[in-house]
Amino acid sequence: MLVTVMSFICYDFFIGFKRWSPSHKILSMLQWFFWSVPLIVQMMSTTIFGALVITLGHHFRQLNVKLMAVRDRNNSVPPKIIDVTNDCVESVRLIAKVHYNLCKISKFINSFFSPILVVIVVTAFFMMSSSLYFIFNEVVREGETDYWQIGTYVAWEITTALPIIVVVIICNLTTNEAALTGKLIHELYVENSQSKLYQIIRSLSLQLHHQKIEFSGAGLFPINSSLLQTMIGNMTTSLVILIQFQPSLD
């Protein structure tokens, strides 16, 4: 995907470079640079962040599959045999260690991409709010409606909202996979509260309680379904305010 994006960027630059007039070539190049490069950085950062979170979710899914196998093996064998072999104990201990490391990796990824996520969300909010206002203004204005212009604004809405929606879906899936470990660990059957298996399950339960996967934009807003609901509500409010003050703005 990044190779495809870079190919389109290079194509756009060389085509524009040929069409720019010689007298305004430097100015046009600066305009292209300050307009296109931030969009490129946002797109690439969103793609890399999404790919890393997808990979993280895949590892959580594999961990849950192994935990399901441990659960099925544990619940199908008499408890006394389990205490003698200690296979389930070592498996659960290894799962707890891997889950802890994956949580640390997720926190590092989130902290590294937090600034760009804040910029992307804030930029998307203003662009989508203004596009909605321009669509409304184009519909209610006197004269013939320019449907091509409306289509352009709608395209801006889709291209701006789609990356955020994809990132929210990816973060939700990864968060759910990480939380599923806590549900599966409580499905392990333990007869004796003094056994090693019970102690490691209790330790893992405390670990999962204090170390949860949460993606956010520098702690300002969570990256989950509530972000989309908040953005839609705020955009609607902003659109209503702009419509109410439209005569004074004109």
C-alpha angles and dihedrals in degrees: 000000000000091000090052092049092049090049092055090046093053091046091050092049096050093044091049091045090058094047098045114103115246093238093054099031095110093046092047090049091052091048091050091048097050093042103039103034095060089049090049092050091049093048094047093045092050091049094049092045091049092048092051093048091048090052090048091051090050090056091049089051092052089048091053091049090055090047090052089053090050090048094050092047092046096048093048097052126070112259094240092060090050092055091051098048099038090198093130091048093055092044093052091045090053091047090052091052094048092046090052092052092047090053090052090050091050091052091050092049092048094048092047095052097035097100094050091044090056091050092048095050095044092046091047091050094054094042094049093045093050092045091054090051092049090049090051091046091050092050098049099039120106120261132032116340115243101224091180090060091047089051089052091053091047090051089052089051093052097044091047098045099040098071091049092048091049092048091049091050092049093048091048092051092048092046091050092050090051092048092048090069090067091053094048094048091059091055091068110108114229120177100182119053090201095059124110091242092058091050094050091046090052091048092049091048091055090046092052091046094055098035112054129165110246125161118202142158102257088313091295096107136359120248100229139092092298089065091062091047091049093048093049092049094047093046090052091050092048091049092051091050092049091049092050092051095041096108092052091045090052 
